[in-house]
Amino acid sequence: MKINCFSLFFFVFFVFSNGQDKEIKHLKNGDFPSGIYMTLEDVLNKKPSSNEEIYYKVANTNSSTNPEKVFFYFKEKDKKVKFPLAVSHEGEMYFQTYRKYTNKKDKGYDPDAPSRFCKVTNYGRFLYFEEDMKGLFSKVLLGTLSTITYSINGKTKGIVLDLENKEFNILRNCEDINDFLAQKGIPEIKCDTDKFTIKDLRITIDDINKPYQ
């Protein structure tokens, strides 16, 4: 049986190409030049839209509860920074949460304070930070829970920047976490939403990100 040389070449190329590990996008602390990033494209390109001088005020006076949440202000104007998606300041990256850039399943969630920026606390395959939410579908429920419980079912939500899909994903519960992991080819975790805490989520994200740090 004769085999067409081109067909043989194509078959070998196909097998070889699919046998290669897919390059995983990742980011490290320090990858972002200082400045203000208006859009997600600016963030992904690591190009700030503006380099105006800014300073911040801690968003919660109880720094032991939420030390990573801040409000930024322009130094020259002494006005609050309201609209940018992100700010890189003193070597740290901060995001505020916009519906425009979140996964379609998470459109019902908004921060409980506008123009508040949250510091990225874990870098790697995913950029991870936490925000306090007022879910439009469960305002009453979320309002009855204290953030100090750090329950994944509470108002404090872990959020990841998915570099592949170019969107933010709010990790709302265990089913949502494992759906997200499965989409990324990452093994699912044993998880009970009633018992799984924000601390557990931090450990999970850290384990995933470690190889890329």
N, C-alpha and C positions, 0 to 999 in steps of 0.2 A: 504493500500500500504506500503510495507516494504522499508525502506531506509537504504542502506548500511552505516554502521557506519563510514567507512573510507571516503566515499563520503561526508557525512555530515560534518566531521571534515575538509576536504579539502575546502568545500564551506565556512564554517565559517572563516577559516584561510585566504582564498582569500579576502573575504569581509573586514575582519579586517585589512589586510595588505594594501589594496588599500584605506582604509579609513584614513590611517595615512598620515600626512603631510610629503612630501618628504623633506629630509634634504637639506637645501640650503648651498652650499659651500660659504665661505666668508673669507676675510682677513682684518686684522686691521693694522693701522700704528704701527710699532714697531714689527711686526711679523717676520721680516727678519733680521737675524744676519748680522753685518757689513761684507762686502766682495764683491768679484766679482763673478757673476753668469754667467757662459758660455752659458748655455742652458735653455730652458723653463722647462725641468725636474728639473734642479737645483732650479729654482724659486719655482715650485710647491712643491718641497720637503723641501724648506726653508734651503737648504744646500749650502753655497757658495763654489765655486770651488777653490778659492784662497783668501788669506788674506793679499796680498801685500799692503803696504801702498800707498795711493793715495791722490791726491789733485785735485781741479777743478778750471777751469777758466770759467767765465760767457761767454756763447756763443754769446750773443748780448750785446754790451756796453750800449745800451739803455735799462737798467734794468726795466724800467716802462712798456716796451712793452712785453718782453719775459724773465721774471726773473727766470723761471723754466728750462731754457735750458742751459746745460753746456757741457764742454769738460773735461774729466778726464785725469790725467797724473800719471804715476808711479813715486813715489818720488825718489827711488834709481836710476832708469834709466833716469828719466826726459823725458820719451817718452809718447806719447799719447796712451791712452787706446782705441783700435780700435774695437776689435772683440767680446767681451762679449755681451750677450743680456741685462744684467742688472747689476747695481751696487747699493749696500746699503751703504750709507755714511752719517754719523752724524745723524742717525735716519730717514733718508729719502730714499725712493726707486726711482731709476731712470731706465728708459728703453730707448733703441734705437730700431728703427723699422726695422725688417727683413722680407722680403717676405716669407721666410721659415716658419714663424710662423703666418702669417696673413691668414684670411679667403680667400678662393679661388676667391671670387668676388673682393677682394682688391689687387690683384697681380699687377695691373697697377700703383700702387702708391709707390713712394720712397721719403724719406726725401730730402729736397733741400740742405742739408749739411751732408756729411758722418761722422760717428762716433760721432754724437751729441746725448747726453742723455737728456731725458725729465723727470722731476720730477712728480711722482704720486701725484695728487692734491685731489683725493677722493678715499677712501677705503670702502670696504663693499662687497656686492655681486659681484661687478665689480671693478677692479682697473682702474682708469681713468686718462689719461694724454692727452696732446695736442702736435701736431707736425706740422711743416710747410712742405707741400708736393709739389712735382713736379709730377703731374699725367702724366703718359706716354701717356694717351689718350687725355689730354687737357692741354698740357704745355703752349700753347699760352694764353688760357683763364685764367688759374691760375696765369700766370705771370703778367697779367694786373690788378690784384686785390691786394689791400694793406691789410696786415695782421691786421692793426688797425681797419678795418671794422668789424672783427670778425664774418663775415657772414658764415653760415654753407656751403655756396656755394663757399667760398673763399679758399685760400691755407692752412689756419689753420684748421686742422681737429681734432675732438675729437676721441680718441681711447680708447677702453675698452679691458681689458684682461678677456675673457670669461673662467672662471675656469672650467665650466662643459665640454666645448668642447675643452679646452686646446689650445686656439688660440686667436689672437688679431683680433678685428673687428673695422675697420675704419668706423665711422658713417658719411656717405658721404652726405646724404640728408634726407628729411623727410620720404620718402618711405622706405629708407634703415633702418632708426631708428625704424619705426613702424613694419617692417618685423622682425627685431631683437627682439623687445619687445614681439611680438606675439609668437615667437619661445620659449620664456622664460615664457609664461603664464602671462605676465605683460600687463595691459590695454594699448591700444594705446593712443597716445596724439594727440590733435588738433595741426596741424603743417602745415605751408605754407613755403616751402623751400625758397621762395623769401624774406620772412620776418623773418624766424627763425634764431636766432643768436647763436654764441658760448655761450654767456651768458645764453640763454634759455636752451641750451643743458646741461650746468653745473648744472642748477637748477633741470632739469629733472633727471640727474644721482644722484644728491644729495638726492632727494626725494626717489629714489629707494634704495639707500645705507643706509639711516638713520637707519632703523630697525636693521642693522647688525653692526653698529659702536659701 
